[in-house]
Structure formats: structure tokens, C-alpha cells
């Protein structure tokens, strides 16, 4: 059987309570300055997002022709694809081809060649 000795255990102090700020107390100058800076940054970010949202982005389906069997298919082109080359297989003859994408003044140009 075990005996529990509580008298020999050191007593610890309770953690100190945090002081509450008084209602209506003024915010320290440094905090107010940080708050204003954060507000300005958020306003800038929101303005940039609204400009980006109002800008029309290229999003088109371009008809291309397989260089092997001349079968037509469509390629989805977005603005971020400018200058890219995409390797694909024809859905009819299964042979590989490369589609080169160039975007000029909001218009997509796609060149296709056998791979």
C-alpha cells in the first residue's frame, strides 16, 4: 500500500493575472501607427485586386489540326500560356505533335508541328 505525503511537496504561487485595460483607454502611439499602416496596406491590396478583377484575361478554345492525320481538335488557351509549347497526342491517330502558343494584343496564335 502507498502513502501520500502532501506536507513535503513545495507550494507554488498561482500565476499572476494579466491586468485588463480600462475601457476608453487610449491606444499607445506605436500601436496606432501600426494600425494605420496596416489599413493603408489593406487598401492598396484591395485596389490591386479590383483592377485585376476588372482586367479581361484571354481564355479561348482554339481549333487546331493534327499534322499527321489532319483531324481537328480544340486547345484551351489562357493568357498565362504565352510562349509555351505543349506536347500532345492526337485523339484520332495517337501520334504526337507540338503546339506552339503565342499571344499578341490579346489574340492567340497557335502553330502545330509533328513531334
Chimera marker file (.cmm) of the C-alpha trace (Angstrom):
<marker_set name="trace">
<marker id="1" x="0.000" y="0.000" z="0.000" r="1" g="1" b="0" radius="0.5"/>
<marker id="2" x="1.178" y="3.531" z="-0.766" r="1" g="1" b="0" radius="0.5"/>
<marker id="3" x="1.094" y="6.557" z="1.472" r="1" g="1" b="0" radius="0.5"/>
<marker id="4" x="0.730" y="10.028" z="0.027" r="1" g="1" b="0" radius="0.5"/>
<marker id="5" x="2.702" y="12.798" z="1.729" r="1" g="1" b="0" radius="0.5"/>
<marker id="6" x="1.389" y="16.216" z="0.866" r="1" g="1" b="0" radius="0.5"/>
<marker id="7" x="3.254" y="18.200" z="3.502" r="1" g="1" b="0" radius="0.5"/>
<marker id="8" x="6.662" y="17.706" z="1.880" r="1" g="1" b="0" radius="0.5"/>
<marker id="9" x="5.573" y="18.994" z="-1.529" r="1" g="1" b="0" radius="0.5"/>
<marker id="10" x="6.606" y="22.617" z="-2.168" r="1" g="1" b="0" radius="0.5"/>
<marker id="11" x="3.790" y="25.027" z="-2.687" r="1" g="1" b="0" radius="0.5"/>
<marker id="12" x="3.794" y="27.072" z="-5.881" r="1" g="1" b="0" radius="0.5"/>
<marker id="13" x="2.391" y="30.513" z="-6.413" r="1" g="1" b="0" radius="0.5"/>
<marker id="14" x="-0.593" y="30.948" z="-8.650" r="1" g="1" b="0" radius="0.5"/>
<marker id="15" x="0.264" y="32.681" z="-11.923" r="1" g="1" b="0" radius="0.5"/>
<marker id="16" x="-0.217" y="36.415" z="-11.866" r="1" g="1" b="0" radius="0.5"/>
<marker id="17" x="-3.370" y="37.644" z="-13.548" r="1" g="1" b="0" radius="0.5"/>
<marker id="18" x="-2.979" y="39.899" z="-16.545" r="1" g="1" b="0" radius="0.5"/>
<marker id="19" x="-4.146" y="43.439" z="-15.994" r="1" g="1" b="0" radius="0.5"/>
<marker id="20" x="-7.165" y="44.443" z="-18.000" r="1" g="1" b="0" radius="0.5"/>
<marker id="21" x="-7.097" y="47.644" z="-19.974" r="1" g="1" b="0" radius="0.5"/>
<marker id="22" x="-9.578" y="50.255" z="-18.926" r="1" g="1" b="0" radius="0.5"/>
<marker id="23" x="-12.462" y="50.895" z="-21.246" r="1" g="1" b="0" radius="0.5"/>
<marker id="24" x="-11.905" y="54.014" z="-23.283" r="1" g="1" b="0" radius="0.5"/>
<marker id="25" x="-8.174" y="53.964" z="-22.581" r="1" g="1" b="0" radius="0.5"/>
<marker id="26" x="-6.107" y="55.453" z="-25.362" r="1" g="1" b="0" radius="0.5"/>
<marker id="27" x="-4.083" y="53.194" z="-27.647" r="1" g="1" b="0" radius="0.5"/>
<marker id="28" x="-0.339" y="53.726" z="-27.368" r="1" g="1" b="0" radius="0.5"/>
<marker id="29" x="1.172" y="55.795" z="-30.205" r="1" g="1" b="0" radius="0.5"/>
<marker id="30" x="3.164" y="52.874" z="-31.679" r="1" g="1" b="0" radius="0.5"/>
<marker id="31" x="0.066" y="50.659" z="-31.894" r="1" g="1" b="0" radius="0.5"/>
<marker id="32" x="-1.936" y="53.430" z="-33.561" r="1" g="1" b="0" radius="0.5"/>
<marker id="33" x="0.823" y="53.939" z="-36.134" r="1" g="1" b="0" radius="0.5"/>
<marker id="34" x="0.963" y="50.195" z="-36.891" r="1" g="1" b="0" radius="0.5"/>
<marker id="35" x="-2.818" y="50.120" z="-37.225" r="1" g="1" b="0" radius="0.5"/>
<marker id="36" x="-2.794" y="52.994" z="-39.752" r="1" g="1" b="0" radius="0.5"/>
<marker id="37" x="-0.002" y="51.319" z="-41.736" r="1" g="1" b="0" radius="0.5"/>
<marker id="38" x="-1.933" y="48.043" z="-41.828" r="1" g="1" b="0" radius="0.5"/>
<marker id="39" x="-5.035" y="49.885" z="-43.046" r="1" g="1" b="0" radius="0.5"/>
<marker id="40" x="-3.067" y="51.554" z="-45.867" r="1" g="1" b="0" radius="0.5"/>
<marker id="41" x="-1.609" y="48.210" z="-46.934" r="1" g="1" b="0" radius="0.5"/>
<marker id="42" x="-5.052" y="46.585" z="-46.998" r="1" g="1" b="0" radius="0.5"/>
<marker id="43" x="-6.460" y="49.463" z="-49.067" r="1" g="1" b="0" radius="0.5"/>
<marker id="44" x="-3.627" y="49.029" z="-51.595" r="1" g="1" b="0" radius="0.5"/>
<marker id="45" x="-4.203" y="45.272" z="-51.820" r="1" g="1" b="0" radius="0.5"/>
<marker id="46" x="-7.944" y="45.724" z="-52.313" r="1" g="1" b="0" radius="0.5"/>
<marker id="47" x="-7.362" y="48.303" z="-55.076" r="1" g="1" b="0" radius="0.5"/>
<marker id="48" x="-4.957" y="45.944" z="-56.871" r="1" g="1" b="0" radius="0.5"/>
<marker id="49" x="-7.457" y="43.086" z="-56.641" r="1" g="1" b="0" radius="0.5"/>
<marker id="50" x="-10.264" y="45.207" z="-58.075" r="1" g="1" b="0" radius="0.5"/>
<marker id="51" x="-8.071" y="46.298" z="-61.012" r="1" g="1" b="0" radius="0.5"/>
<marker id="52" x="-7.035" y="42.690" z="-61.623" r="1" g="1" b="0" radius="0.5"/>
<marker id="53" x="-10.645" y="41.512" z="-61.488" r="1" g="1" b="0" radius="0.5"/>
<marker id="54" x="-11.770" y="44.144" z="-63.999" r="1" g="1" b="0" radius="0.5"/>
<marker id="55" x="-8.957" y="43.295" z="-66.463" r="1" g="1" b="0" radius="0.5"/>
<marker id="56" x="-10.130" y="40.929" z="-69.195" r="1" g="1" b="0" radius="0.5"/>
<marker id="57" x="-7.951" y="37.869" z="-69.487" r="1" g="1" b="0" radius="0.5"/>
<marker id="58" x="-7.533" y="35.707" z="-72.558" r="1" g="1" b="0" radius="0.5"/>
<marker id="59" x="-9.494" y="32.466" z="-72.259" r="1" g="1" b="0" radius="0.5"/>
<marker id="60" x="-10.188" y="30.844" z="-75.635" r="1" g="1" b="0" radius="0.5"/>
<marker id="61" x="-10.661" y="27.493" z="-77.320" r="1" g="1" b="0" radius="0.5"/>
<marker id="62" x="-8.546" y="27.389" z="-80.497" r="1" g="1" b="0" radius="0.5"/>
<marker id="63" x="-9.212" y="24.830" z="-83.233" r="1" g="1" b="0" radius="0.5"/>
<marker id="64" x="-6.019" y="23.072" z="-84.315" r="1" g="1" b="0" radius="0.5"/>
<marker id="65" x="-5.317" y="20.388" z="-86.888" r="1" g="1" b="0" radius="0.5"/>
<marker id="66" x="-3.199" y="17.271" z="-86.376" r="1" g="1" b="0" radius="0.5"/>
<marker id="67" x="-0.148" y="17.435" z="-88.672" r="1" g="1" b="0" radius="0.5"/>
<marker id="68" x="-0.322" y="13.651" z="-89.223" r="1" g="1" b="0" radius="0.5"/>
<marker id="69" x="-3.978" y="12.871" z="-89.981" r="1" g="1" b="0" radius="0.5"/>
<marker id="70" x="-5.427" y="16.400" z="-90.389" r="1" g="1" b="0" radius="0.5"/>
<marker id="71" x="-8.105" y="15.705" z="-87.776" r="1" g="1" b="0" radius="0.5"/>
<marker id="72" x="-9.334" y="18.822" z="-85.989" r="1" g="1" b="0" radius="0.5"/>
<marker id="73" x="-9.368" y="19.265" z="-82.208" r="1" g="1" b="0" radius="0.5"/>
<marker id="74" x="-9.555" y="22.153" z="-79.779" r="1" g="1" b="0" radius="0.5"/>
<marker id="75" x="-6.897" y="23.525" z="-77.461" r="1" g="1" b="0" radius="0.5"/>
<marker id="76" x="-7.812" y="25.641" z="-74.424" r="1" g="1" b="0" radius="0.5"/>
<marker id="77" x="-5.548" y="28.715" z="-74.365" r="1" g="1" b="0" radius="0.5"/>
<marker id="78" x="-5.262" y="31.167" z="-71.465" r="1" g="1" b="0" radius="0.5"/>
<marker id="79" x="-3.121" y="34.297" z="-71.088" r="1" g="1" b="0" radius="0.5"/>
<marker id="80" x="-0.519" y="32.543" z="-68.910" r="1" g="1" b="0" radius="0.5"/>
<marker id="81" x="0.383" y="30.179" z="-71.779" r="1" g="1" b="0" radius="0.5"/>
<marker id="82" x="2.131" y="32.850" z="-73.882" r="1" g="1" b="0" radius="0.5"/>
<marker id="83" x="5.372" y="31.490" z="-75.343" r="1" g="1" b="0" radius="0.5"/>
<marker id="84" x="4.744" y="27.898" z="-74.264" r="1" g="1" b="0" radius="0.5"/>
<marker id="85" x="4.985" y="24.730" z="-76.310" r="1" g="1" b="0" radius="0.5"/>
<marker id="86" x="2.642" y="21.875" z="-75.449" r="1" g="1" b="0" radius="0.5"/>
<marker id="87" x="3.269" y="18.241" z="-76.373" r="1" g="1" b="0" radius="0.5"/>
<marker id="88" x="0.058" y="16.315" z="-77.072" r="1" g="1" b="0" radius="0.5"/>
<marker id="89" x="-1.121" y="13.148" z="-78.754" r="1" g="1" b="0" radius="0.5"/>
<marker id="90" x="-3.807" y="13.243" z="-81.424" r="1" g="1" b="0" radius="0.5"/>
<marker id="91" x="-7.092" y="11.779" z="-80.170" r="1" g="1" b="0" radius="0.5"/>
<marker id="92" x="-7.648" y="10.027" z="-83.540" r="1" g="1" b="0" radius="0.5"/>
<marker id="93" x="-4.275" y="8.708" z="-84.765" r="1" g="1" b="0" radius="0.5"/>
<marker id="94" x="-2.492" y="8.803" z="-81.350" r="1" g="1" b="0" radius="0.5"/>
<marker id="95" x="0.660" y="10.331" z="-82.857" r="1" g="1" b="0" radius="0.5"/>
<marker id="96" x="2.477" y="13.120" z="-81.032" r="1" g="1" b="0" radius="0.5"/>
<marker id="97" x="2.523" y="16.754" z="-82.060" r="1" g="1" b="0" radius="0.5"/>
<marker id="98" x="3.706" y="20.034" z="-80.529" r="1" g="1" b="0" radius="0.5"/>
<marker id="99" x="1.514" y="23.136" z="-80.287" r="1" g="1" b="0" radius="0.5"/>
<marker id="100" x="3.414" y="26.448" z="-80.002" r="1" g="1" b="0" radius="0.5"/>
<marker id="101" x="1.369" y="29.245" z="-78.414" r="1" g="1" b="0" radius="0.5"/>
<marker id="102" x="1.985" y="32.967" z="-78.930" r="1" g="1" b="0" radius="0.5"/>
<marker id="103" x="-0.297" y="35.724" z="-77.679" r="1" g="1" b="0" radius="0.5"/>
<marker id="104" x="-0.203" y="39.129" z="-79.349" r="1" g="1" b="0" radius="0.5"/>
<marker id="105" x="-2.535" y="42.019" z="-78.428" r="1" g="1" b="0" radius="0.5"/>
<marker id="106" x="-4.992" y="39.679" z="-76.689" r="1" g="1" b="0" radius="0.5"/>
<marker id="107" x="-5.184" y="37.305" z="-79.663" r="1" g="1" b="0" radius="0.5"/>
<marker id="108" x="-3.839" y="33.748" z="-79.513" r="1" g="1" b="0" radius="0.5"/>
<marker id="109" x="-1.822" y="32.250" z="-82.368" r="1" g="1" b="0" radius="0.5"/>
<marker id="110" x="-1.143" y="28.514" z="-82.284" r="1" g="1" b="0" radius="0.5"/>
<marker id="111" x="1.273" y="26.705" z="-84.580" r="1" g="1" b="0" radius="0.5"/>
<marker id="112" x="1.263" y="22.895" z="-84.753" r="1" g="1" b="0" radius="0.5"/>
<marker id="113" x="4.060" y="20.602" z="-85.922" r="1" g="1" b="0" radius="0.5"/>
<marker id="114" x="4.777" y="16.878" z="-85.812" r="1" g="1" b="0" radius="0.5"/>
<marker id="115" x="6.820" y="15.729" z="-82.843" r="1" g="1" b="0" radius="0.5"/>
<link id1="1" id2="2" r="1" g="1" b="0" radius="0.2"/>
<link id1="2" id2="3" r="1" g="1" b="0" radius="0.2"/>
<link id1="3" id2="4" r="1" g="1" b="0" radius="0.2"/>
<link id1="4" id2="5" r="1" g="1" b="0" radius="0.2"/>
<link id1="5" id2="6" r="1" g="1" b="0" radius="0.2"/>
<link id1="6" id2="7" r="1" g="1" b="0" radius="0.2"/>
<link id1="7" id2="8" r="1" g="1" b="0" radius="0.2"/>
<link id1="8" id2="9" r="1" g="1" b="0" radius="0.2"/>
<link id1="9" id2="10" r="1" g="1" b="0" radius="0.2"/>
<link id1="10" id2="11" r="1" g="1" b="0" radius="0.2"/>
<link id1="11" id2="12" r="1" g="1" b="0" radius="0.2"/>
<link id1="12" id2="13" r="1" g="1" b="0" radius="0.2"/>
<link id1="13" id2="14" r="1" g="1" b="0" radius="0.2"/>
<link id1="14" id2="15" r="1" g="1" b="0" radius="0.2"/>
<link id1="15" id2="16" r="1" g="1" b="0" radius="0.2"/>
<link id1="16" id2="17" r="1" g="1" b="0" radius="0.2"/>
<link id1="17" id2="18" r="1" g="1" b="0" radius="0.2"/>
<link id1="18" id2="19" r="1" g="1" b="0" radius="0.2"/>
<link id1="19" id2="20" r="1" g="1" b="0" radius="0.2"/>
<link id1="20" id2="21" r="1" g="1" b="0" radius="0.2"/>
<link id1="21" id2="22" r="1" g="1" b="0" radius="0.2"/>
<link id1="22" id2="23" r="1" g="1" b="0" radius="0.2"/>
<link id1="23" id2="24" r="1" g="1" b="0" radius="0.2"/>
<link id1="24" id2="25" r="1" g="1" b="0" radius="0.2"/>
<link id1="25" id2="26" r="1" g="1" b="0" radius="0.2"/>
<link id1="26" id2="27" r="1" g="1" b="0" radius="0.2"/>
<link id1="27" id2="28" r="1" g="1" b="0" radius="0.2"/>
<link id1="28" id2="29" r="1" g="1" b="0" radius="0.2"/>
<link id1="29" id2="30" r="1" g="1" b="0" radius="0.2"/>
<link id1="30" id2="31" r="1" g="1" b="0" radius="0.2"/>
<link id1="31" id2="32" r="1" g="1" b="0" radius="0.2"/>
<link id1="32" id2="33" r="1" g="1" b="0" radius="0.2"/>
<link id1="33" id2="34" r="1" g="1" b="0" radius="0.2"/>
<link id1="34" id2="35" r="1" g="1" b="0" radius="0.2"/>
<link id1="35" id2="36" r="1" g="1" b="0" radius="0.2"/>
<link id1="36" id2="37" r="1" g="1" b="0" radius="0.2"/>
<link id1="37" id2="38" r="1" g="1" b="0" radius="0.2"/>
<link id1="38" id2="39" r="1" g="1" b="0" radius="0.2"/>
<link id1="39" id2="40" r="1" g="1" b="0" radius="0.2"/>
<link id1="40" id2="41" r="1" g="1" b="0" radius="0.2"/>
<link id1="41" id2="42" r="1" g="1" b="0" radius="0.2"/>
<link id1="42" id2="43" r="1" g="1" b="0" radius="0.2"/>
<link id1="43" id2="44" r="1" g="1" b="0" radius="0.2"/>
<link id1="44" id2="45" r="1" g="1" b="0" radius="0.2"/>
<link id1="45" id2="46" r="1" g="1" b="0" radius="0.2"/>
<link id1="46" id2="47" r="1" g="1" b="0" radius="0.2"/>
<link id1="47" id2="48" r="1" g="1" b="0" radius="0.2"/>
<link id1="48" id2="49" r="1" g="1" b="0" radius="0.2"/>
<link id1="49" id2="50" r="1" g="1" b="0" radius="0.2"/>
<link id1="50" id2="51" r="1" g="1" b="0" radius="0.2"/>
<link id1="51" id2="52" r="1" g="1" b="0" radius="0.2"/>
<link id1="52" id2="53" r="1" g="1" b="0" radius="0.2"/>
<link id1="53" id2="54" r="1" g="1" b="0" radius="0.2"/>
<link id1="54" id2="55" r="1" g="1" b="0" radius="0.2"/>
<link id1="55" id2="56" r="1" g="1" b="0" radius="0.2"/>
<link id1="56" id2="57" r="1" g="1" b="0" radius="0.2"/>
<link id1="57" id2="58" r="1" g="1" b="0" radius="0.2"/>
<link id1="58" id2="59" r="1" g="1" b="0" radius="0.2"/>
<link id1="59" id2="60" r="1" g="1" b="0" radius="0.2"/>
<link id1="60" id2="61" r="1" g="1" b="0" radius="0.2"/>
<link id1="61" id2="62" r="1" g="1" b="0" radius="0.2"/>
<link id1="62" id2="63" r="1" g="1" b="0" radius="0.2"/>
<link id1="63" id2="64" r="1" g="1" b="0" radius="0.2"/>
<link id1="64" id2="65" r="1" g="1" b="0" radius="0.2"/>
<link id1="65" id2="66" r="1" g="1" b="0" radius="0.2"/>
<link id1="66" id2="67" r="1" g="1" b="0" radius="0.2"/>
<link id1="67" id2="68" r="1" g="1" b="0" radius="0.2"/>
<link id1="68" id2="69" r="1" g="1" b="0" radius="0.2"/>
<link id1="69" id2="70" r="1" g="1" b="0" radius="0.2"/>
<link id1="70" id2="71" r="1" g="1" b="0" radius="0.2"/>
<link id1="71" id2="72" r="1" g="1" b="0" radius="0.2"/>
<link id1="72" id2="73" r="1" g="1" b="0" radius="0.2"/>
<link id1="73" id2="74" r="1" g="1" b="0" radius="0.2"/>
<link id1="74" id2="75" r="1" g="1" b="0" radius="0.2"/>
<link id1="75" id2="76" r="1" g="1" b="0" radius="0.2"/>
<link id1="76" id2="77" r="1" g="1" b="0" radius="0.2"/>
<link id1="77" id2="78" r="1" g="1" b="0" radius="0.2"/>
<link id1="78" id2="79" r="1" g="1" b="0" radius="0.2"/>
<link id1="79" id2="80" r="1" g="1" b="0" radius="0.2"/>
<link id1="80" id2="81" r="1" g="1" b="0" radius="0.2"/>
<link id1="81" id2="82" r="1" g="1" b="0" radius="0.2"/>
<link id1="82" id2="83" r="1" g="1" b="0" radius="0.2"/>
<link id1="83" id2="84" r="1" g="1" b="0" radius="0.2"/>
<link id1="84" id2="85" r="1" g="1" b="0" radius="0.2"/>
<link id1="85" id2="86" r="1" g="1" b="0" radius="0.2"/>
<link id1="86" id2="87" r="1" g="1" b="0" radius="0.2"/>
<link id1="87" id2="88" r="1" g="1" b="0" radius="0.2"/>
<link id1="88" id2="89" r="1" g="1" b="0" radius="0.2"/>
<link id1="89" id2="90" r="1" g="1" b="0" radius="0.2"/>
<link id1="90" id2="91" r="1" g="1" b="0" radius="0.2"/>
<link id1="91" id2="92" r="1" g="1" b="0" radius="0.2"/>
<link id1="92" id2="93" r="1" g="1" b="0" radius="0.2"/>
<link id1="93" id2="94" r="1" g="1" b="0" radius="0.2"/>
<link id1="94" id2="95" r="1" g="1" b="0" radius="0.2"/>
<link id1="95" id2="96" r="1" g="1" b="0" radius="0.2"/>
<link id1="96" id2="97" r="1" g="1" b="0" radius="0.2"/>
<link id1="97" id2="98" r="1" g="1" b="0" radius="0.2"/>
<link id1="98" id2="99" r="1" g="1" b="0" radius="0.2"/>
<link id1="99" id2="100" r="1" g="1" b="0" radius="0.2"/>
<link id1="100" id2="101" r="1" g="1" b="0" radius="0.2"/>
<link id1="101" id2="102" r="1" g="1" b="0" radius="0.2"/>
<link id1="102" id2="103" r="1" g="1" b="0" radius="0.2"/>
<link id1="103" id2="104" r="1" g="1" b="0" radius="0.2"/>
<link id1="104" id2="105" r="1" g="1" b="0" radius="0.2"/>
<link id1="105" id2="106" r="1" g="1" b="0" radius="0.2"/>
<link id1="106" id2="107" r="1" g="1" b="0" radius="0.2"/>
<link id1="107" id2="108" r="1" g="1" b="0" radius="0.2"/>
<link id1="108" id2="109" r="1" g="1" b="0" radius="0.2"/>
<link id1="109" id2="110" r="1" g="1" b="0" radius="0.2"/>
<link id1="110" id2="111" r="1" g="1" b="0" radius="0.2"/>
<link id1="111" id2="112" r="1" g="1" b="0" radius="0.2"/>
<link id1="112" id2="113" r="1" g="1" b="0" radius="0.2"/>
<link id1="113" id2="114" r="1" g="1" b="0" radius="0.2"/>
<link id1="114" id2="115" r="1" g="1" b="0" radius="0.2"/>
</marker_set>
